Amino acid sequence: MGSIFIGARSGGSNPQSLELKRANRHGLIAGATGTGKTVTLQGLVEGFSAAGVPTFVADVKGDLAGLAMAGSPTAKTHEIFAARAAELAITDWQYRDCPVQFWDLFGEQGHPIRTTVSEMGPLLLARLMNLNDVQEGVLTIAFHVADKEGLLLLDLDDLQAMLVACGERADELTLEYGNVAKPTIGAIQRSLLQLRSQGGDHFFGEPALALEDFLKIDESGRGIVNILAADKLMASPRLYSTFLLWLLSELFELLPEVGDVDCPKLCFFFDEAHLLFDDAPPALLEKVEQVVRLIRSKGVGVYFITQNPIDIPDTVAGQLGNRVQHALRAFTPRDQAAVKSAAETFRPNPEVDVASAITELKVGEALVSLLLPDGSPSPVERVLIKPPSTRVGPVTAQERQIFITTDAIGAKYDTLIDRDSAEEILKAKANEAAAAADAAKAQQDQAKADALAAKEQARLAREQAQADAARAREEARQQREQERADAAARREAERQAREAARPTMFDKAVQSAARSAASSVGRQLGNRLLRGILGGLLK
């Protein structure tokens, strides 16, 4: 099988087939709502799966889930599709299913898809949070610091912790990397909160998606169809488009170079593609252009699905070699410009008035130009699109759950893993710093307490010394007073003794009389003695 049948004119003439060898040259499916884009997309996915090419498709309305089920003769579309198959002279058309794996960013309608903040990178994350240039610069600094210090940014909690750390180190980081203003950090934090409110925290974490799980074939050699449930995701258009761009970027970064191959390794269908380019900054547009231009060599084909072909920038549209254009409405000047632009992008065919045909196409009819085996675009053809073989419409919740629980992925992504990363490391560092600060404060408080205790002891010692000195002085005073009292007592005793020894008036009179008598007697005796002596001499 070297090609995928797309459609043909009535009767099966001028069949248009997509060459698998040229399928990695990308493509565009465009047209107004209700013109048959979904059926065209469904037929392409069926063809790739049958050729053994895995595909990824975003199911924005829920009806692409029907790829997992074979169509039914009892479906309301059966008569239409059977009639179209007969008109196109398709003899082997029958209903059949495709092997499917269901995915869901929120883990509700399929296996969870996660990546890490580090793998997303600052450019796409800035787009996701709608940051301006200054805020994106500060976010880039946060990523750089995390890489430099070996801090894993796995989920939004890690990023928030990193932003807080950068805010606390703003002065230091400003000197090294440029201005890191705390108000800018605050603005990023508010955008991060909005991202959480949109369900962005479901997208970041581990286990991260292993891209090899997208690149599988089943036991019969059919390519696995990976269907992303995007109906809820579409409520956050920026998250939807950034997620798909991240997925493309990861494929580009991780897949090896294979050059030109006989068939793609994967075909990627980007529905509602205009969301990718709405309000996209130049840096992001440049990245999209780079990925689309170079991912071809990795064996990946990218197909954009949009209502209006002018939604795709020229730098990207120029890379889309395979084109299917359904009807456009020309009610407004913008619609008319789209018709003119679409008509000019096709290789002319003298049998087809493209500008007129675009507005006249019926549901299920399209203008098709595909790359030929030599790489040149085929002249545009107005054809009927082949009818799908799978169910057109959603699957029931029960059917979906059966597919989820029985596919090859199993429970690989169902349990969230929360290993130590920036948040835990920064918290541990903060706890260590807090503990060190507490220890230092405790040591400082202890030193202060010791100083106060020493001061108090010195005061008490001084008071004790003063008390001892005062007591000594008091004792000395009391001793002096005692000595004075003792001396006074002695003097008094001496005085009293003297007083006691002093004769009274009577004693004095007696003594005086006695002295007088003694003196008289003495004189008499003396005279007698003298006379006696002298008398003896004279003899």
KAZI-V112937 format. One line per field, one symbol per residue. ss: DSSP state (h for helix, s for strand, l for the rest). phi: phi as a letter, one per 30 degrees, with the letter a starting at -180 (. if undefined). psi: psi as a letter, one per 40 degrees, with the letter a starting at -180 (. if undefined). A space follows every 50 residues. Layout:
ss = ???
phi = ???
psi = ???
//
This chain:
ss = llsssssslhhhlllsssshhhhhhlssssllllllhhhhhhhhhhhhhh lllsssssslllhhhhhhlslllllllhhhhhhhhhhlllllllllllls ssssllllllssllslhhhhhhhhhhhhllllhhhhhhhhhhhhhhhhll lllllhhhhhhhhhhhhhlhhhhhhhhllllhhhhhhhhhhhhhhhhllh hhlslsllllhhhhllslllllslssssslllhhhlhhhhhhhhhhhhhh hhhhlllllllllllssssslllhhhhllllhhhhhhhhhhhhhhhhhls ssssssllhhhllhhhhllllsssslllllllhhhhhhhhhhhhhlllsl lslhhhhhhhllllssssslslllllslllsssssllllsllllllhhhh hhhhhhllllllllllsllllhhhhhhhhhhhhhhhhhhhhhhhhhhhhh hhhhhhhhhhhhhhhhhhhhhhhhhhhhhhhhhhhhhhhhhhhhhhhhhh hlllhhhhhhhhhhhhhhhhhhhhhhhhhhhhhhhhhhl
phi = .cacdcladejidhdcbddddcddciabcbldeicjdddddddddedddd dicdbbbccdcjddddedbddbdcddceddddddddddhddcdadacbdb bcbaecicclddcbbcedddidddddddchddddddddddddddddddci cdccbdddddddddddddcedddddccjdcddddedddddddddddddjd dddclbdddcddddccbddcidddccccdcdddddbeddedddddddddd dddcdddbidbdaddaccccdhdeddcdhddeddddddeddddcdedcic ccbccadbdddceedcedccdcbbcddbccdcedddddddddddddddbe dbddeddedceddicacbbbddedjdddedbcbdddddccdckdcddddd dddddcdddicecdcdcbcdbeeddddddddddddddddddddddddddd dddddddddddddddddddddddddddddddddddddddddddddddddd ddddddddddddddddddddddddddddddddddddddd
psi = heihhdaiiheeifihihhddeeeeiihhiiiheeedddddddddddddd efhiihhhgdeeeededeiiiheeieeddddddddddefhdehihiiihi hhihdefdeahihiiiddddidddddddefiaddddddddddddddddef hhgdadddddddddddddfdddddddeihghddddddddddddddddeed eddhaihihhdeeefiiaeeeihhhhhhhedddeegdddddddddddddd ddddiiheahidiidihhhgifddddehfhidddddddddddddedeefh hhhhhidhdedhiddddeegdhhhhaiihfdidddddddddddeeihihd ehgdddddeehiheiihhhihideeiiiihihihhiiieihhiiiidddd ddddeeiedbfdedhhhgihaddddddddddddddddddddddddddddd dddddddddddddddddddddddddddddddddddddddddddddddddd ehiaddddddddddddddddddddddddddddddddde.
//
